[in-house]
Amino acid sequence: MSEEVGEKAGENSGNAVEVKIEDLVLVVGNMNRFLALLASSKAFSTAEVSLADWLILSTVSGRNTATPNQLIKLLGVAPQRVSQIVERLKDKQLLAKGGATPHSLSLTERGSGLIGRLNADILDILSVGLNGRERSLVAVERHLRSLIQVFTPAKSKAN
């Protein structure tokens, strides 16, 4: 946030704060930097998977199964990119077809083990790094959801 916005927000949170493009630029820049640092962390290099792989594996793991279309919708990733990642994860024997529908994907035993170890490593990094500020992660997610809603195109109403 800019100094002015930060001061205004701290002074009286009941008053409206002027929105500045510079603040959005800072947020996007910091998100980009965070993603780059996360992706280059030792946890990912040790697991030999990318940040995109981790997102797909974690999403499938959290739902037990998922279809490519669900992944596209949940993650906001282009269909072609989801297909590429899914094929790579199948080749690595981390994902397999199987579940409620013919297109469902589930983690293999190897995939479950990998995601369990990777997530434990990431949690270790977070625990040390946040050091008592763990709730900030929840706050960031909540605020990002608000920003996502701002930029989500409105669905046209049926006449």
C-alpha positions in Angstrom: 0.0 0.0 0.0 1.1 3.5 -0.5 2.2 5.5 2.5 -0.9 7.8 2.2 -3.4 4.9 2.0 -1.6 3.0 4.8 -1.8 6.1 7.0 -5.4 6.8 6.2 -6.4 3.2 6.8 -4.6 3.2 10.1 -6.1 6.5 11.2 -9.8 5.8 10.8 -10.9 2.5 9.3 -14.5 3.8 9.1 -13.6 6.4 6.4 -13.4 5.5 2.7 -9.8 5.2 1.4 -8.9 6.5 -2.0 -8.1 3.7 -4.4 -4.8 4.1 -6.3 -3.5 2.1 -9.2 -0.1 2.2 -7.5 -1.5 0.1 -4.6 -2.8 -2.5 -7.0 0.6 -2.6 -8.8 2.3 -3.2 -5.4 -0.1 -6.0 -4.6 0.3 -7.7 -8.0 4.1 -7.3 -7.8 4.3 -8.8 -4.4 2.0 -11.7 -5.4 4.2 -12.3 -8.3 7.4 -12.2 -6.2 5.8 -14.5 -3.6 4.8 -17.0 -6.3 8.3 -17.0 -7.7 9.9 -17.4 -4.3 7.5 -20.2 -3.4 8.1 -22.0 -6.7 11.8 -21.8 -6.3 11.8 -23.1 -2.7 13.7 -26.2 -1.7 10.4 -28.0 -1.0 9.5 -27.9 -4.7 13.0 -28.8 -6.0 13.2 -31.7 -3.6 9.8 -33.0 -4.7 10.7 -32.4 -8.4 7.3 -30.8 -9.1 6.3 -27.3 -10.2 4.0 -24.9 -8.4 1.4 -25.7 -11.1 1.8 -29.4 -10.5 1.4 -28.8 -6.7 -1.9 -26.9 -7.3 -3.4 -29.7 -9.4 -2.2 -32.4 -7.0 -3.4 -30.5 -3.9 -6.8 -29.7 -5.5 -7.4 -33.4 -6.5 -6.2 -34.5 -3.1 -8.6 -32.2 -1.3 -11.5 -33.4 -3.3 -10.4 -37.1 -3.6 -11.1 -36.8 -7.3 -11.6 -34.1 -9.8 -12.2 -33.8 -13.5 -10.1 -31.5 -15.8 -13.2 -29.2 -16.2 -13.4 -28.9 -12.4 -9.7 -28.0 -12.3 -10.1 -25.4 -15.0 -13.0 -23.8 -13.1 -11.5 -24.0 -9.6 -8.0 -22.8 -10.5 -8.8 -20.4 -13.4 -6.3 -22.2 -15.6 -6.6 -22.5 -19.4 -7.9 -25.9 -20.6 -4.8 -26.6 -22.7 -2.5 -25.8 -19.7 -4.6 -28.1 -17.4 -4.3 -30.9 -20.0 -0.5 -30.4 -20.3 -0.1 -30.5 -16.5 -2.4 -33.5 -16.1 -0.6 -35.5 -18.8 2.8 -34.7 -17.2 1.5 -35.8 -13.7 0.1 -39.0 -15.3 3.5 -39.7 -16.9 5.2 -39.2 -13.5 2.6 -41.7 -12.1 1.3 -39.1 -9.6 -2.3 -38.9 -11.1 -4.5 -41.6 -12.7 -7.9 -41.8 -14.2 -10.4 -43.1 -11.8 -13.4 -42.0 -9.9 -17.1 -41.2 -10.3 -16.9 -40.3 -14.0 -14.8 -41.5 -16.9 -12.8 -38.2 -16.8 -12.2 -38.2 -13.1 -8.7 -38.0 -11.8 -7.3 -39.2 -8.5 -3.9 -39.4 -6.9 -1.9 -42.5 -7.2 -0.3 -44.0 -4.1 2.9 -42.3 -5.2 1.1 -39.0 -5.8 -0.5 -39.2 -2.3 2.9 -39.8 -0.7 4.6 -37.0 -2.6 1.9 -34.4 -1.9 1.9 -35.4 1.8 5.7 -34.9 2.1 5.6 -31.7 0.0 2.8 -30.1 2.0 4.6 -31.0 5.3 7.7 -29.3 4.0 5.8 -26.2 3.0 4.0 -26.1 6.3 7.4 -26.3 8.1 8.6 -23.3 6.1 5.3 -21.4 6.8 5.4 -22.2 10.5 8.9 -20.9 10.9 8.4 -17.9 8.6 5.1 -16.7 10.0 6.2 -17.2 13.6 2.9 -16.3 15.4 1.3 -14.5 12.4 -0.4 -17.6 11.0 -3.8 -15.8 10.9 -2.4 -13.4 8.3 -2.6 -16.2 5.7 -6.4 -16.4 6.3 -6.7 -12.6 6.0 -4.7 -12.5 2.8 -6.9 -15.3 1.3 -10.1 -13.4 2.3 -8.8 -10.1 0.8 -7.7 -11.9 -2.4 -11.2 -13.3 -2.8 -12.6 -9.8 -2.7 -10.1 -8.7 -5.4 -11.0 -11.7 -7.5 -14.7 -10.8 -7.3 -13.9 -7.2 -8.4 -12.2 -8.5 -11.6 -14.6 -11.4 -12.3 -16.8 -10.5 -15.3 -20.4 -10.3 -14.4 -22.5 -13.1 -15.8 -25.2 -11.8 -18.2 -28.7 -12.2 -16.9 -31.1 -14.4 -18.9 -33.9 -12.3 -20.4 
